[in-house]
């Protein structure tokens, strides 16, 4: 399993999250965290998916992480964690700037 975690900042509850299949695929190769606004929701989580609160997130970023933000509400929270932009380091294909895709590294 890769040591680079995936942290999902969602726009809805897990039960309504439309990218559950993506999270399921990711969790087969790396740790996946699903951020909740406060206490984790009382739902049945997939075994490998870890629900965390916003207060738990800084502890996750002691290493590079892949962050998925699905709602603009989270942008300030993620920015406050002081991500460092990677110049697509370690990726075989470069992504054109016009796509809006950026690789961020949290250190």
MODELLER restraints for C-alpha pairs under 7 A, 6 or more apart:
rsr = mdl.restraints
at = mdl.atoms
rsr.add(forms.Gaussian(group=physical.xy_distance, feature=features.Distance(at['CA:1:A'], at['CA:29:A']), mean=4.88, stdev=0.5))
rsr.add(forms.Gaussian(group=physical.xy_distance, feature=features.Distance(at['CA:1:A'], at['CA:30:A']), mean=5.25, stdev=0.5))
rsr.add(forms.Gaussian(group=physical.xy_distance, feature=features.Distance(at['CA:2:A'], at['CA:29:A']), mean=5.96, stdev=0.5))
rsr.add(forms.Gaussian(group=physical.xy_distance, feature=features.Distance(at['CA:2:A'], at['CA:30:A']), mean=4.93, stdev=0.5))
rsr.add(forms.Gaussian(group=physical.xy_distance, feature=features.Distance(at['CA:3:A'], at['CA:30:A']), mean=6.34, stdev=0.5))
rsr.add(forms.Gaussian(group=physical.xy_distance, feature=features.Distance(at['CA:4:A'], at['CA:30:A']), mean=6.47, stdev=0.5))
rsr.add(forms.Gaussian(group=physical.xy_distance, feature=features.Distance(at['CA:4:A'], at['CA:64:A']), mean=6.01, stdev=0.5))
rsr.add(forms.Gaussian(group=physical.xy_distance, feature=features.Distance(at['CA:4:A'], at['CA:65:A']), mean=5.27, stdev=0.5))
rsr.add(forms.Gaussian(group=physical.xy_distance, feature=features.Distance(at['CA:4:A'], at['CA:66:A']), mean=6.98, stdev=0.5))
rsr.add(forms.Gaussian(group=physical.xy_distance, feature=features.Distance(at['CA:5:A'], at['CA:30:A']), mean=5.76, stdev=0.5))
rsr.add(forms.Gaussian(group=physical.xy_distance, feature=features.Distance(at['CA:5:A'], at['CA:31:A']), mean=4.81, stdev=0.5))
rsr.add(forms.Gaussian(group=physical.xy_distance, feature=features.Distance(at['CA:5:A'], at['CA:32:A']), mean=5.84, stdev=0.5))
rsr.add(forms.Gaussian(group=physical.xy_distance, feature=features.Distance(at['CA:5:A'], at['CA:65:A']), mean=5.10, stdev=0.5))
rsr.add(forms.Gaussian(group=physical.xy_distance, feature=features.Distance(at['CA:5:A'], at['CA:66:A']), mean=6.22, stdev=0.5))
rsr.add(forms.Gaussian(group=physical.xy_distance, feature=features.Distance(at['CA:6:A'], at['CA:31:A']), mean=6.19, stdev=0.5))
rsr.add(forms.Gaussian(group=physical.xy_distance, feature=features.Distance(at['CA:6:A'], at['CA:32:A']), mean=4.70, stdev=0.5))
rsr.add(forms.Gaussian(group=physical.xy_distance, feature=features.Distance(at['CA:6:A'], at['CA:33:A']), mean=6.14, stdev=0.5))
rsr.add(forms.Gaussian(group=physical.xy_distance, feature=features.Distance(at['CA:6:A'], at['CA:65:A']), mean=5.87, stdev=0.5))
rsr.add(forms.Gaussian(group=physical.xy_distance, feature=features.Distance(at['CA:6:A'], at['CA:66:A']), mean=4.69, stdev=0.5))
rsr.add(forms.Gaussian(group=physical.xy_distance, feature=features.Distance(at['CA:6:A'], at['CA:67:A']), mean=5.73, stdev=0.5))
rsr.add(forms.Gaussian(group=physical.xy_distance, feature=features.Distance(at['CA:7:A'], at['CA:32:A']), mean=5.89, stdev=0.5))
rsr.add(forms.Gaussian(group=physical.xy_distance, feature=features.Distance(at['CA:7:A'], at['CA:33:A']), mean=4.71, stdev=0.5))
rsr.add(forms.Gaussian(group=physical.xy_distance, feature=features.Distance(at['CA:7:A'], at['CA:34:A']), mean=6.06, stdev=0.5))
rsr.add(forms.Gaussian(group=physical.xy_distance, feature=features.Distance(at['CA:7:A'], at['CA:66:A']), mean=6.29, stdev=0.5))
rsr.add(forms.Gaussian(group=physical.xy_distance, feature=features.Distance(at['CA:7:A'], at['CA:67:A']), mean=4.86, stdev=0.5))
rsr.add(forms.Gaussian(group=physical.xy_distance, feature=features.Distance(at['CA:7:A'], at['CA:68:A']), mean=6.19, stdev=0.5))
rsr.add(forms.Gaussian(group=physical.xy_distance, feature=features.Distance(at['CA:8:A'], at['CA:33:A']), mean=6.06, stdev=0.5))
rsr.add(forms.Gaussian(group=physical.xy_distance, feature=features.Distance(at['CA:8:A'], at['CA:34:A']), mean=4.90, stdev=0.5))
rsr.add(forms.Gaussian(group=physical.xy_distance, feature=features.Distance(at['CA:8:A'], at['CA:35:A']), mean=6.05, stdev=0.5))
rsr.add(forms.Gaussian(group=physical.xy_distance, feature=features.Distance(at['CA:8:A'], at['CA:67:A']), mean=5.98, stdev=0.5))
rsr.add(forms.Gaussian(group=physical.xy_distance, feature=features.Distance(at['CA:8:A'], at['CA:68:A']), mean=4.74, stdev=0.5))
rsr.add(forms.Gaussian(group=physical.xy_distance, feature=features.Distance(at['CA:8:A'], at['CA:69:A']), mean=6.08, stdev=0.5))
rsr.add(forms.Gaussian(group=physical.xy_distance, feature=features.Distance(at['CA:9:A'], at['CA:34:A']), mean=6.49, stdev=0.5))
rsr.add(forms.Gaussian(group=physical.xy_distance, feature=features.Distance(at['CA:9:A'], at['CA:35:A']), mean=5.33, stdev=0.5))
rsr.add(forms.Gaussian(group=physical.xy_distance, feature=features.Distance(at['CA:9:A'], at['CA:68:A']), mean=6.02, stdev=0.5))
rsr.add(forms.Gaussian(group=physical.xy_distance, feature=features.Distance(at['CA:9:A'], at['CA:69:A']), mean=4.72, stdev=0.5))
rsr.add(forms.Gaussian(group=physical.xy_distance, feature=features.Distance(at['CA:9:A'], at['CA:70:A']), mean=6.26, stdev=0.5))
rsr.add(forms.Gaussian(group=physical.xy_distance, feature=features.Distance(at['CA:9:A'], at['CA:74:A']), mean=6.51, stdev=0.5))
rsr.add(forms.Gaussian(group=physical.xy_distance, feature=features.Distance(at['CA:10:A'], at['CA:35:A']), mean=6.90, stdev=0.5))
rsr.add(forms.Gaussian(group=physical.xy_distance, feature=features.Distance(at['CA:10:A'], at['CA:69:A']), mean=6.18, stdev=0.5))
rsr.add(forms.Gaussian(group=physical.xy_distance, feature=features.Distance(at['CA:10:A'], at['CA:70:A']), mean=5.13, stdev=0.5))
rsr.add(forms.Gaussian(group=physical.xy_distance, feature=features.Distance(at['CA:10:A'], at['CA:71:A']), mean=6.30, stdev=0.5))
rsr.add(forms.Gaussian(group=physical.xy_distance, feature=features.Distance(at['CA:11:A'], at['CA:70:A']), mean=5.50, stdev=0.5))
rsr.add(forms.Gaussian(group=physical.xy_distance, feature=features.Distance(at['CA:11:A'], at['CA:71:A']), mean=4.90, stdev=0.5))
rsr.add(forms.Gaussian(group=physical.xy_distance, feature=features.Distance(at['CA:27:A'], at['CA:48:A']), mean=6.14, stdev=0.5))
rsr.add(forms.Gaussian(group=physical.xy_distance, feature=features.Distance(at['CA:27:A'], at['CA:49:A']), mean=6.74, stdev=0.5))
rsr.add(forms.Gaussian(group=physical.xy_distance, feature=features.Distance(at['CA:32:A'], at['CA:49:A']), mean=5.36, stdev=0.5))
rsr.add(forms.Gaussian(group=physical.xy_distance, feature=features.Distance(at['CA:32:A'], at['CA:50:A']), mean=6.25, stdev=0.5))
rsr.add(forms.Gaussian(group=physical.xy_distance, feature=features.Distance(at['CA:33:A'], at['CA:49:A']), mean=5.95, stdev=0.5))
rsr.add(forms.Gaussian(group=physical.xy_distance, feature=features.Distance(at['CA:33:A'], at['CA:50:A']), mean=4.74, stdev=0.5))
rsr.add(forms.Gaussian(group=physical.xy_distance, feature=features.Distance(at['CA:33:A'], at['CA:51:A']), mean=5.73, stdev=0.5))
rsr.add(forms.Gaussian(group=physical.xy_distance, feature=features.Distance(at['CA:33:A'], at['CA:52:A']), mean=6.46, stdev=0.5))
rsr.add(forms.Gaussian(group=physical.xy_distance, feature=features.Distance(at['CA:34:A'], at['CA:50:A']), mean=6.10, stdev=0.5))
rsr.add(forms.Gaussian(group=physical.xy_distance, feature=features.Distance(at['CA:34:A'], at['CA:51:A']), mean=4.82, stdev=0.5))
rsr.add(forms.Gaussian(group=physical.xy_distance, feature=features.Distance(at['CA:34:A'], at['CA:52:A']), mean=6.05, stdev=0.5))
rsr.add(forms.Gaussian(group=physical.xy_distance, feature=features.Distance(at['CA:35:A'], at['CA:51:A']), mean=6.01, stdev=0.5))
rsr.add(forms.Gaussian(group=physical.xy_distance, feature=features.Distance(at['CA:35:A'], at['CA:52:A']), mean=5.02, stdev=0.5))
rsr.add(forms.Gaussian(group=physical.xy_distance, feature=features.Distance(at['CA:35:A'], at['CA:53:A']), mean=5.47, stdev=0.5))
rsr.add(forms.Gaussian(group=physical.xy_distance, feature=features.Distance(at['CA:35:A'], at['CA:54:A']), mean=6.21, stdev=0.5))
rsr.add(forms.Gaussian(group=physical.xy_distance, feature=features.Distance(at['CA:36:A'], at['CA:51:A']), mean=6.90, stdev=0.5))
rsr.add(forms.Gaussian(group=physical.xy_distance, feature=features.Distance(at['CA:36:A'], at['CA:52:A']), mean=6.12, stdev=0.5))
rsr.add(forms.Gaussian(group=physical.xy_distance, feature=features.Distance(at['CA:36:A'], at['CA:53:A']), mean=5.01, stdev=0.5))
rsr.add(forms.Gaussian(group=physical.xy_distance, feature=features.Distance(at['CA:36:A'], at['CA:54:A']), mean=6.48, stdev=0.5))
rsr.add(forms.Gaussian(group=physical.xy_distance, feature=features.Distance(at['CA:37:A'], at['CA:53:A']), mean=6.04, stdev=0.5))
rsr.add(forms.Gaussian(group=physical.xy_distance, feature=features.Distance(at['CA:37:A'], at['CA:54:A']), mean=6.09, stdev=0.5))
rsr.add(forms.Gaussian(group=physical.xy_distance, feature=features.Distance(at['CA:38:A'], at['CA:53:A']), mean=5.40, stdev=0.5))
rsr.add(forms.Gaussian(group=physical.xy_distance, feature=features.Distance(at['CA:38:A'], at['CA:54:A']), mean=6.83, stdev=0.5))
rsr.add(forms.Gaussian(group=physical.xy_distance, feature=features.Distance(at['CA:39:A'], at['CA:53:A']), mean=6.13, stdev=0.5))
rsr.add(forms.Gaussian(group=physical.xy_distance, feature=features.Distance(at['CA:40:A'], at['CA:51:A']), mean=5.80, stdev=0.5))
rsr.add(forms.Gaussian(group=physical.xy_distance, feature=features.Distance(at['CA:40:A'], at['CA:52:A']), mean=6.36, stdev=0.5))
rsr.add(forms.Gaussian(group=physical.xy_distance, feature=features.Distance(at['CA:40:A'], at['CA:53:A']), mean=6.52, stdev=0.5))
rsr.add(forms.Gaussian(group=physical.xy_distance, feature=features.Distance(at['CA:58:A'], at['CA:81:A']), mean=6.93, stdev=0.5))
rsr.add(forms.Gaussian(group=physical.xy_distance, feature=features.Distance(at['CA:61:A'], at['CA:106:A']), mean=5.71, stdev=0.5))
rsr.add(forms.Gaussian(group=physical.xy_distance, feature=features.Distance(at['CA:61:A'], at['CA:107:A']), mean=6.47, stdev=0.5))
rsr.add(forms.Gaussian(group=physical.xy_distance, feature=features.Distance(at['CA:62:A'], at['CA:107:A']), mean=6.01, stdev=0.5))
rsr.add(forms.Gaussian(group=physical.xy_distance, feature=features.Distance(at['CA:63:A'], at['CA:106:A']), mean=6.36, stdev=0.5))
rsr.add(forms.Gaussian(group=physical.xy_distance, feature=features.Distance(at['CA:63:A'], at['CA:107:A']), mean=5.78, stdev=0.5))
rsr.add(forms.Gaussian(group=physical.xy_distance, feature=features.Distance(at['CA:64:A'], at['CA:105:A']), mean=4.93, stdev=0.5))
rsr.add(forms.Gaussian(group=physical.xy_distance, feature=features.Distance(at['CA:64:A'], at['CA:106:A']), mean=4.98, stdev=0.5))
rsr.add(forms.Gaussian(group=physical.xy_distance, feature=features.Distance(at['CA:64:A'], at['CA:107:A']), mean=6.23, stdev=0.5))
rsr.add(forms.Gaussian(group=physical.xy_distance, feature=features.Distance(at['CA:65:A'], at['CA:105:A']), mean=6.02, stdev=0.5))
rsr.add(forms.Gaussian(group=physical.xy_distance, feature=features.Distance(at['CA:65:A'], at['CA:106:A']), mean=6.12, stdev=0.5))
rsr.add(forms.Gaussian(group=physical.xy_distance, feature=features.Distance(at['CA:82:A'], at['CA:106:A']), mean=6.91, stdev=0.5))
rsr.add(forms.Gaussian(group=physical.xy_distance, feature=features.Distance(at['CA:83:A'], at['CA:104:A']), mean=5.88, stdev=0.5))
rsr.add(forms.Gaussian(group=physical.xy_distance, feature=features.Distance(at['CA:83:A'], at['CA:105:A']), mean=5.62, stdev=0.5))
rsr.add(forms.Gaussian(group=physical.xy_distance, feature=features.Distance(at['CA:83:A'], at['CA:106:A']), mean=4.62, stdev=0.5))
rsr.add(forms.Gaussian(group=physical.xy_distance, feature=features.Distance(at['CA:83:A'], at['CA:107:A']), mean=6.99, stdev=0.5))
rsr.add(forms.Gaussian(group=physical.xy_distance, feature=features.Distance(at['CA:84:A'], at['CA:104:A']), mean=5.59, stdev=0.5))
rsr.add(forms.Gaussian(group=physical.xy_distance, feature=features.Distance(at['CA:84:A'], at['CA:105:A']), mean=5.03, stdev=0.5))
rsr.add(forms.Gaussian(group=physical.xy_distance, feature=features.Distance(at['CA:84:A'], at['CA:106:A']), mean=5.89, stdev=0.5))
rsr.add(forms.Gaussian(group=physical.xy_distance, feature=features.Distance(at['CA:85:A'], at['CA:103:A']), mean=6.04, stdev=0.5))
rsr.add(forms.Gaussian(group=physical.xy_distance, feature=features.Distance(at['CA:85:A'], at['CA:104:A']), mean=4.50, stdev=0.5))
rsr.add(forms.Gaussian(group=physical.xy_distance, feature=features.Distance(at['CA:85:A'], at['CA:105:A']), mean=5.90, stdev=0.5))
rsr.add(forms.Gaussian(group=physical.xy_distance, feature=features.Distance(at['CA:86:A'], at['CA:103:A']), mean=5.47, stdev=0.5))
rsr.add(forms.Gaussian(group=physical.xy_distance, feature=features.Distance(at['CA:86:A'], at['CA:104:A']), mean=5.49, stdev=0.5))
rsr.add(forms.Gaussian(group=physical.xy_distance, feature=features.Distance(at['CA:86:A'], at['CA:105:A']), mean=6.03, stdev=0.5))
rsr.add(forms.Gaussian(group=physical.xy_distance, feature=features.Distance(at['CA:88:A'], at['CA:94:A']), mean=6.26, stdev=0.5))
rsr.add(forms.Gaussian(group=physical.xy_distance, feature=features.Distance(at['CA:88:A'], at['CA:103:A']), mean=6.14, stdev=0.5))
